[in-house]
Amino acid sequence: MEFWMIYIIVAVIAIIIEILVPTMFCINFAFGGIITAIISIFWGNTASLIITFIAISLISIILIKPLLTKMINKDSKADFNSQYIGKIVKCIEPISMTKGAITIYDERWEARTEFDCEEISVGTDVKIIKNDSLILFVEKI
């Protein structure tokens, strides 16, 4: 069996593991395997190919994983609760800058006012203006 086949098999196994267990870790070995397979077509020294595979995989772990993680977190954070912005909902607990709750689609959400204003009373309609993680910020309408 030729070296490039071995590294392609390693890359395919790493991709399969990444699909089954999406940890953003095994994909780095897939990158290392594919690049090493290409290099092994032109250069066939066993020891140097193993070192190349390890080096490319480590560089991938150090450089590519943080970029992919940042891109995925950025995309998921942008979509998270953004469908609620602008919705008119009912206040189910008095809302201030430090406490409160609303209900939307029969779900209870923590809510806060963005500015120091008078407390919003129960039953009042409010508009969702932004979110910060699991807390929705509202304003009285």
C-alpha positions as MATLAB code, in Angstrom:
seq = 'MEFWMIYIIVAVIAIIIEILVPTMFCINFAFGGIITAIISIFWGNTASLIITFIAISLISIILIKPLLTKMINKDSKADFNSQYIGKIVKCIEPISMTKGAITIYDERWEARTEFDCEEISVGTDVKIIKNDSLILFVEKI';
ca = [
       0.000    0.000    0.000;
       1.329    3.422   -0.887;
       1.802    6.199    1.646;
      -0.764    8.554    0.134;
      -3.450    5.868    0.512;
      -2.642    5.469    4.182;
      -2.979    9.205    4.828;
      -6.226    9.420    2.841;
      -7.609    6.562    4.980;
      -6.513    8.428    8.134;
      -8.258   11.587    6.839;
     -11.477    9.711    6.027;
     -11.516    8.045    9.457;
     -10.959   11.452   11.119;
     -13.828   12.966    9.102;
     -16.137   10.082   10.055;
     -15.245   10.494   13.738;
     -15.828   14.258   13.448;
     -19.256   13.645   11.925;
     -20.200   11.220   14.705;
     -18.691   13.277   17.538;
     -18.607   16.957   16.450;
     -15.820   18.253   18.691;
     -13.899   20.278   16.086;
     -10.818   18.207   17.021;
     -10.634   15.281   14.607;
     -11.077   17.578   11.622;
      -7.524   18.787   12.300;
      -6.202   15.276   11.691;
      -8.216   15.144    8.485;
      -6.448   18.323    7.307;
      -3.104   16.799    8.281;
      -3.925   13.546    6.490;
      -5.012   15.208    3.242;
      -2.025   17.543    3.061;
       0.401   14.752    3.975;
      -1.190   12.509    1.307;
      -0.520   15.182   -1.306;
       3.066   15.619   -0.095;
       3.634   11.832   -0.066;
       2.936   11.641   -3.799;
       6.137   13.627   -4.401;
       8.177   12.603   -1.383;
       8.115    9.116    0.106;
      10.322    9.042    3.232;
       8.305    7.314    6.012;
       9.790    9.113    9.021;
       9.561   12.558    7.465;
       5.940   11.945    6.375;
       4.974   10.977    9.921;
       6.648   14.139   11.232;
       4.895   16.157    8.503;
       1.514   14.667    9.451;
       2.046   15.443   13.148;
       3.310   18.967   12.411;
       0.419   19.832   10.078;
      -2.106   18.394   12.530;
      -0.631   20.418   15.415;
      -0.525   23.607   13.328;
      -4.127   22.955   12.372;
      -5.103   22.505   16.016;
      -3.331   25.729   16.981;
      -4.502   27.898   14.054;
      -7.614   26.492   12.403;
      -9.619   25.221   15.377;
      -9.869   28.644   17.075;
     -10.971   30.231   13.784;
     -13.628   27.595   13.143;
     -14.856   27.770   16.728;
     -15.064   31.571   16.531;
     -16.991   31.420   13.244;
     -19.466   28.859   14.571;
     -20.020   30.733   17.847;
     -20.462   34.015   15.969;
     -23.098   32.504   13.664;
     -25.013   30.799   16.467;
     -24.908   33.899   18.663;
     -26.269   36.069   15.850;
     -29.227   33.737   15.322;
     -29.898   33.067   19.004;
     -33.213   34.639   19.990;
     -32.985   37.177   17.144;
     -36.414   36.028   15.965;
     -37.848   37.523   19.176;
     -36.561   41.075   18.594;
     -39.474   43.414   17.886;
     -42.176   41.053   19.202;
     -44.901   42.359   21.498;
     -45.318   40.152   24.578;
     -46.986   40.138   28.007;
     -45.194   40.874   31.242;
     -45.790   38.027   33.744;
     -43.617   39.402   36.571;
     -42.776   43.041   37.342;
     -39.817   44.072   35.180;
     -36.984   46.385   36.227;
     -33.267   46.596   35.469;
     -32.579   43.736   37.881;
     -35.542   41.366   37.683;
     -38.620   40.387   35.751;
     -40.099   37.896   33.302;
     -42.157   37.746   30.131;
     -43.929   34.987   28.274;
     -43.503   34.355   24.562;
     -44.930   31.325   22.767;
     -45.903   29.896   26.178;
     -42.284   30.012   27.362;
     -41.072   31.991   30.351;
     -38.073   34.250   29.691;
     -36.083   36.466   32.030;
     -36.594   40.098   31.082;
     -35.010   43.405   32.051;
     -35.436   47.043   31.157;
     -32.434   48.587   29.480;
     -32.617   51.903   31.313;
     -33.419   52.873   34.869;
     -37.107   53.648   34.480;
     -40.198   52.869   36.497;
     -41.007   49.214   37.036;
     -43.242   47.639   34.366;
     -46.247   45.996   35.989;
     -47.707   42.504   35.384;
     -50.010   42.241   32.353;
     -48.437   45.157   30.497;
     -47.573   44.709   26.817;
     -43.866   45.200   26.165;
     -41.672   45.122   23.066;
     -38.478   43.053   22.971;
     -35.643   45.328   21.879;
     -32.534   43.138   22.293;
     -31.138   40.087   24.002;
     -28.069   39.315   26.033;
     -27.631   35.567   26.279;
     -30.808   34.275   27.951;
     -32.083   37.658   29.123;
     -34.390   39.635   26.856;
     -34.466   43.425   27.168;
     -37.853   45.074   26.781;
     -39.456   48.489   26.636;
     -42.970   49.544   27.536;
     -45.193   50.305   24.565;
];
